[in-house]
Amino acid sequence: MTGVTLDRDQCLALDAADPLREFKDEFVLPEGVIYLVGNSLGAPPRRAAERLRQAVEDEWGRHLVGGWNHAGWYEQPLTAGDRIAPLIGAGPGQVVVGNTTSIAVFQAVAAALRLRPDRRVIVSDTRNFPTDHYMVQGLASLLGGYELRDLADRRFDDAAVVLLSEVDYRTGARQDVRAVTAEAHAAGALIVWDVCHSVGAMEVDVSEADFAVGCTYKYLNAGPGAPAFLYVNPRHQAAAENVLSGWYGHAEPFAFETGYRPAEGVRRFAVSTPHVLSFAGLEAALDVWERVPMAQVRAKSMALGELFVELVGDRLELASPADPAARGSQVSLRHSDGYPVMRALIDRGVHGDFRAPDVLRFGFAPLYIGYTDVYDAATTLLEVLDKELWRDDRYATRLAVT
Ligand SMILES: *Cc1c(COP(=O)(O)O)cnc(C)c1O
């Protein structure tokens, strides 16, 4: 559709012919809301409420502590990991689920450093989502003797580990996982990929990487606070150490030994008691993902992004790459008064978000966002700008979460 902007009727026709249209009914969104924040917190799967009720009433309520055995709670970090694996190009026994992405970053980078004891440089992207970089700062200061180098320097030759995101949270710019992984390996460095902004938005393949981490509450729709995942390449599983040596990663947690002995395989990267109720939300989401053709998700995601960019035209500066293949599933625009612009937009039912200092983000989750939604969102944005609706005093003060 390059160069030819569609009208609303054409968008309705595209939605009617959309091979993913059945998935919209798998999610619940409030009436009148166009939700373009699935890159931050995905929409609830329709079955999530039922699955959570079942976890509370049947599993917890009936089995009580027996739920650890009878409802599979004990195995959740690994069973959920095996279900996430196909979404990131991994196989069974390679992914463990639990904790948060920040924790998983710490574990993965610490393990990588132990596997490269002769090197003292950590390459990290200062433009990455700050928590990744913060965790590495804390780890480096704890260990002492490490140099933190910015990815922009592009020097891997003496690096122990390279940490970066496949898709940039602010601009949506996408890295070439295969090429950068090969580049790091050729320089003798290990690589940790963060796929928070790509998993569930496109076909992800971290199978060449050494480690990968990601969250489940963005495009995967597992719910607020849902657990993160950690991939450990099988070639490292025998030697990699989990410095967060909690009892869940022990070879025999219920032997209650005084010394830590790591479990075999990826299980050793489990740390502590799984967040059972949060796993219920994740399971409801994965029930949907099992049926999703990811190539179609990517194709639709690029088409939605292109449509939005064309409709907005040159009215706002594009902060994302212009080439849809070089983007994740979001489009970012710049406006010096981005915050009140976004508040005015949300007041009119179009939900995006704002990232300081001047970025408006619009995420397109192809399972529940259609072409007509994009058309209406862009039209509303242009109206907010043309009529300067954002100048209202109500939109000036910042809320705690932007
Ligand atoms: C969303 C996101 C996180 C979230 O970290 P939490 O520990 O779950 O709060 C981390 N890193 C990146 C790159 C993200 O996009």
Ligand as a Chemical Component Dictionary entry (heavy atoms), coordinates in Angstrom:
data_LIG
# 
_chem_comp.id                   LIG 
_chem_comp.type                 NON-POLYMER 
_chem_comp.pdbx_formal_charge   0 
_chem_comp.three_letter_code    LIG 
# 
loop_
_chem_comp_atom.comp_id 
_chem_comp_atom.atom_id 
_chem_comp_atom.alt_atom_id 
_chem_comp_atom.type_symbol 
_chem_comp_atom.charge 
_chem_comp_atom.model_Cartn_x 
_chem_comp_atom.model_Cartn_y 
_chem_comp_atom.model_Cartn_z 
_chem_comp_atom.pdbx_ordinal 
LIG C1 C1 C 0 9.551  -3.963 29.688 1  
LIG C2 C2 C 0 11.021 -4.172 29.771 2  
LIG C3 C3 C 0 11.619 -4.576 30.967 3  
LIG C4 C4 C 0 10.782 -4.755 32.209 4  
LIG O1 O1 O 0 11.529 -5.123 33.297 5  
LIG P1 P1 P 0 10.830 -5.639 34.622 6  
LIG O2 O2 O 0 11.931 -6.198 35.418 7  
LIG O3 O3 O 0 9.793  -6.654 34.212 8  
LIG O4 O4 O 0 10.155 -4.482 35.287 9  
LIG C5 C5 C 0 12.992 -4.793 30.967 10 
LIG N1 N1 N 0 13.730 -4.623 29.857 11 
LIG C6 C6 C 0 13.181 -4.235 28.693 12 
LIG C7 C7 C 0 14.041 -4.073 27.475 13 
LIG C8 C8 C 0 11.813 -3.987 28.615 14 
LIG O5 O5 O 0 11.263 -3.583 27.476 15 
# 
loop_
_chem_comp_bond.comp_id 
_chem_comp_bond.atom_id_1 
_chem_comp_bond.atom_id_2 
_chem_comp_bond.value_order 
_chem_comp_bond.pdbx_ordinal 
LIG C1 C2 SING 1  
LIG C2 C3 SING 2  
LIG C2 C8 DOUB 3  
LIG C3 C4 SING 4  
LIG C3 C5 DOUB 5  
LIG C4 O1 SING 6  
LIG O1 P1 SING 7  
LIG P1 O2 DOUB 8  
LIG P1 O3 SING 9  
LIG P1 O4 SING 10 
LIG C5 N1 SING 11 
LIG N1 C6 DOUB 12 
LIG C6 C7 SING 13 
LIG C6 C8 SING 14 
LIG C8 O5 SING 15 
# 
